[in-house]
Amino acid sequence: MLREAAEWLLRMQEGPLSPEEQQALDSWCAHSPLHAAAWQRAEKLQRALSGIPPKLGMRVLGDDRRVALKALSLALASGSVATLSWQFLPWEGWLADHRTAVGERRTVALVDGSTLHLNTDSAVDVRFDTRERRLLLQRGEIHVETAPDSSHRPLVVDVEHGRMRALGTRFTVRRDAQTTYLGVSEGAVEVRPADAPGHALIIEGGSETYFGHDRASPPRPLDDNALAWLEGTLYADHMPLRQFIDLLSRYRSGVLRCDPAVADMAISGAFQLDDPDRILDSLQRTRPLRIVWRTRYWGLIQAAG
């Protein structure tokens, strides 16, 4: 119930509720005394957050709904705004040099002539000095097309799990929950895990790897569709519905859940990421599926009928 209250709280920061949504919220609050108590906590938290500068307040929380939802749920459970600490909310991502909202993609020309592509819900800092060209990936996914540097400075990408050094290349980096993904399209990239910098691994063009704090997995052939997001496309080849929805959820705000009864349904096709809701409508029209919406941002995918 606290998580549902947090979802309603996030929704309200995006604009006034429609009459239907307000009626749904009133019905939710009236469902039981526990629902009413959960919403009282939400309103109290909303008042406490009103003193935070807008750049760091609820308007910003809406740009990273999954992280914000977790943090707000914890704050509601504790009954204290102090729970919304730096530990739970990645403020540095919202203040990064370059960032994208959920569903947005951007291309940035760097001062050295390199090109930086940001996928959905991503944030990166650029730190160029006389010694190196450094990119700090705060969250999400980037694709880098390096340019020769007249001062021969190396181009490096730092993440929580370690450092990557480009060796004249085009490559993709994505921060996941437990590991970092590296896919090299051209050239090569040197990987040094944070806790084992002496164990460097060279990933050649046409290969990919995942690495954590202390090791990198053996390189394997690069996924044929690793760069499809640059063209705004999601390709699926007999992909389990559960995995498909996890990928699609990166490009739309809100919560999408998959009923276990249909989680293994195979999905194939090419889907345009610029309109995720159209993809969901297509699933309902072409597969024996239906989506039950509690709000615009909370849906359950289940078998039709």
C-alpha positions in Angstrom: 0.0 0.0 0.0 2.9 2.4 0.7 4.3 1.6 -2.7 1.0 2.4 -4.3 0.8 5.6 -2.3 4.2 6.5 -3.5 3.1 5.9 -7.1 0.1 8.2 -6.7 2.4 10.8 -5.2 4.8 10.7 -8.2 1.8 10.9 -10.6 0.6 14.1 -8.9 3.9 15.8 -9.5 3.5 15.4 -13.3 0.4 17.6 -13.4 -3.2 17.8 -12.1 -5.1 14.5 -11.9 -7.9 14.0 -14.4 -11.4 13.6 -12.9 -11.1 9.9 -13.5 -7.8 9.7 -11.8 -8.9 11.8 -8.8 -11.9 9.5 -8.5 -9.6 6.4 -8.6 -7.4 8.0 -5.9 -10.4 8.8 -3.7 -11.7 5.2 -4.1 -8.2 3.9 -3.2 -8.0 6.0 -0.1 -11.5 4.9 1.0 -10.8 1.2 0.4 -9.7 0.7 4.0 -8.3 2.6 7.1 -4.8 1.3 6.1 -5.1 2.8 2.7 -6.2 6.1 4.2 -3.3 6.0 6.7 -0.8 5.3 3.8 -2.1 8.4 2.0 -1.9 10.6 5.1 1.8 9.7 5.2 2.2 10.5 1.5 0.6 14.0 2.0 2.9 14.6 5.0 5.9 13.7 3.0 4.8 15.9 0.1 4.6 18.9 2.5 8.1 18.1 3.8 9.5 18.0 0.3 7.9 21.3 -0.7 10.9 23.1 1.0 13.5 21.4 -1.3 14.6 23.6 -4.2 12.7 22.6 -7.4 15.8 21.3 -9.1 16.2 18.7 -6.4 12.5 18.3 -5.5 9.6 16.3 -6.6 9.7 17.6 -10.2 13.1 16.1 -10.6 12.1 12.8 -8.9 9.7 12.1 -11.7 12.6 11.9 -14.2 13.7 8.6 -12.7 10.5 6.9 -11.6 11.9 3.5 -10.6 14.6 4.9 -8.3 12.2 7.6 -6.9 9.5 5.1 -6.3 11.8 2.9 -4.2 13.1 5.9 -2.3 9.6 7.3 -1.6 8.3 3.9 -0.5 11.2 3.7 2.0 10.5 7.2 3.2 6.8 6.4 3.7 7.6 3.2 5.6 9.9 5.1 7.9 7.6 8.1 8.2 10.6 10.4 7.8 11.8 12.6 5.0 15.4 11.9 6.2 15.1 8.5 4.5 15.4 10.4 1.2 19.1 10.6 1.6 22.0 10.5 -0.9 22.1 6.8 -0.4 18.8 6.2 -2.2 18.5 9.1 -4.7 21.2 9.7 -7.3 21.2 13.5 -7.2 24.5 13.5 -9.1 22.7 12.0 -12.1 20.1 14.8 -12.2 22.9 17.4 -12.0 25.1 15.7 -14.6 26.6 17.6 -17.6 24.4 15.6 -20.1 21.3 13.6 -19.3 18.2 12.2 -20.8 14.7 11.6 -19.4 12.8 8.4 -19.7 12.1 7.7 -23.3 14.5 10.4 -24.6 17.7 9.9 -26.6 20.3 12.6 -27.3 23.5 13.0 -29.4 26.2 15.3 -28.0 29.3 16.6 -29.9 32.2 16.8 -27.5 34.9 19.5 -27.7 37.6 17.0 -28.9 35.5 16.0 -31.9 34.2 12.8 -30.3 30.5 12.0 -30.4 28.4 10.9 -27.4 25.0 9.2 -27.8 22.8 8.9 -24.7 20.1 6.3 -24.4 17.0 6.6 -22.4 17.2 7.7 -18.7 21.0 8.3 -18.8 23.4 10.8 -17.2 27.1 11.4 -17.8 29.7 14.0 -16.7 32.5 15.2 -19.0 35.8 15.9 -17.4 38.5 16.8 -19.9 41.9 18.2 -18.7 45.5 18.2 -19.9 46.1 14.6 -19.0 43.0 12.7 -20.1 39.5 12.9 -21.6 37.2 11.4 -18.9 33.6 10.5 -19.1 31.8 9.5 -15.8 28.7 7.5 -16.5 26.3 8.1 -13.6 23.5 6.0 -14.9 22.0 4.5 -18.1 23.7 3.8 -21.4 26.0 5.6 -23.8 27.6 5.0 -27.1 31.0 6.7 -27.8 32.6 7.4 -31.2 36.1 8.6 -30.4 38.1 11.1 -32.3 41.9 11.4 -32.5 43.2 13.9 -29.9 46.0 16.4 -30.9 47.4 16.1 -27.4 47.3 12.3 -27.4 45.2 12.2 -24.2 43.5 8.9 -23.6 39.7 8.7 -23.5 38.4 6.8 -20.5 34.9 6.0 -19.2 34.6 5.5 -15.4 31.7 3.6 -13.8 31.2 2.2 -10.3 32.6 -1.2 -11.4 35.8 0.1 -13.0 37.5 2.0 -15.8 37.5 1.5 -19.6 40.1 3.0 -21.9 39.4 3.5 -25.6 42.0 2.3 -28.1 40.7 4.1 -31.2 37.2 2.8 -31.2 33.4 2.9 -31.2 31.8 1.3 -28.1 28.8 1.1 -25.9 28.7 1.2 -22.0 25.6 0.4 -19.9 25.3 0.5 -16.1 23.2 -2.3 -14.8 22.3 -3.1 -11.2 25.1 -5.5 -10.5 27.5 -5.2 -13.5 28.5 -2.9 -16.3 28.0 -3.9 -20.0 30.7 -3.1 -22.6 30.1 -3.7 -26.3 32.9 -2.8 -28.8 31.8 -2.1 -32.4 35.2 -1.0 -33.7 38.8 -0.9 -32.4 39.3 -2.1 -28.9 38.7 -1.1 -25.3 40.8 -1.9 -22.2 38.8 -2.9 -19.1 40.1 -2.6 -15.5 37.8 -3.7 -12.7 37.7 -1.3 -9.8 39.0 -3.8 -7.2 41.4 -5.6 -9.6 43.0 -2.8 -11.7 46.1 -5.0 -12.4 43.9 -7.5 -14.3 43.2 -5.6 -17.5 41.3 -7.2 -20.3 41.3 -6.1 -23.9 37.9 -6.3 -25.6 38.3 -6.3 -29.4 35.9 -4.9 -31.9 32.9 -7.2 -32.5 32.9 -8.4 -28.9 31.1 -7.7 -25.6 31.6 -8.4 -21.9 30.1 -7.7 -18.5 32.3 -6.8 -15.6 31.9 -6.2 -11.9 34.2 -4.8 -9.2 36.7 -7.6 -9.3 36.4 -9.4 -12.7 35.2 -9.3 -16.3 33.5 -12.1 -18.0 35.2 -13.7 -21.1 34.4 -11.7 -24.2 31.7 -13.1 -26.5 30.5 -12.1 -30.0 28.7 -8.7 -30.0 24.9 -9.0 -30.1 23.7 -8.2 -33.6 21.1 -5.7 -32.2 23.4 -4.1 -29.6 23.2 -0.7 -31.4 19.6 -0.9 -32.5 18.6 1.7 -29.9 20.7 4.3 -31.8 18.0 4.1 -34.5 15.2 4.0 -32.0 14.4 0.3 -32.6 13.9 -2.7 -30.3 14.4 -6.0 -32.0 13.0 -9.2 -30.5 13.6 -12.8 -31.8 11.5 -15.2 -29.8 12.2 -13.1 -26.7 10.3 -14.0 -23.5 7.6 -11.5 -22.8 9.0 -10.9 -19.4 12.4 -9.8 -20.9 10.7 -7.8 -23.6 8.7 -5.8 -21.0 11.8 -5.2 -18.9 13.5 -3.7 -21.9 10.5 -1.7 -23.0 10.0 -0.3 -19.4 13.3 1.6 -19.8 11.6 3.8 -22.4 8.4 4.7 -20.6 7.4 6.1 -17.2 5.5 4.0 -14.7 5.2 0.4 -13.7 4.5 -2.5 -16.0 4.1 -6.0 -14.6 3.8 -9.3 -16.4 1.5 -12.1 -15.1 3.6 -15.2 -14.6 1.1 -17.1 -16.7 2.2 -15.2 -19.9 5.8 -14.3 -18.9 7.3 -16.9 -21.2 5.3 -16.0 -24.3 7.7 -15.6 -27.2 7.8 -12.1 -28.8 9.4 -11.4 -32.3 9.5 -8.3 -34.4 10.9 -4.8 -34.8 9.4 -2.1 -32.6 9.8 1.7 -32.7 10.9 2.9 -29.2 9.6 6.5 -29.8 6.1 5.4 -28.9 6.1 2.7 -26.2 2.4 2.8 -25.7 1.8 2.0 -29.3 3.9 -1.1 -28.9 1.7 -2.1 -25.9 -1.4 -1.6 -28.0 0.2 -3.7 -30.8 0.8 -6.5 -28.3 -2.9 -6.5 -27.3 -4.0 -6.5 -31.0 -1.7 -9.3 -32.2 -1.3 -11.5 -29.2 -3.7 -13.1 -26.8 -2.9 -10.5 -24.2 -4.6 -7.6 -22.4 -3.3 -4.9 -20.2 -5.2 -4.0 -17.0 -4.5 -0.4 -16.1 -4.9 0.8 -12.5 -3.7 4.3 -13.6 -1.9 5.5 -16.7 1.3 4.5 -15.1 0.5 1.2 -13.5 -0.4 -1.8 -15.7 -0.6 -5.6 -15.5 -0.1 -7.6 -18.7 -2.1 -10.9 -18.5 -3.8 -13.4 -20.8 -6.8 -12.1 -22.8 -10.2 -13.5 -22.0 
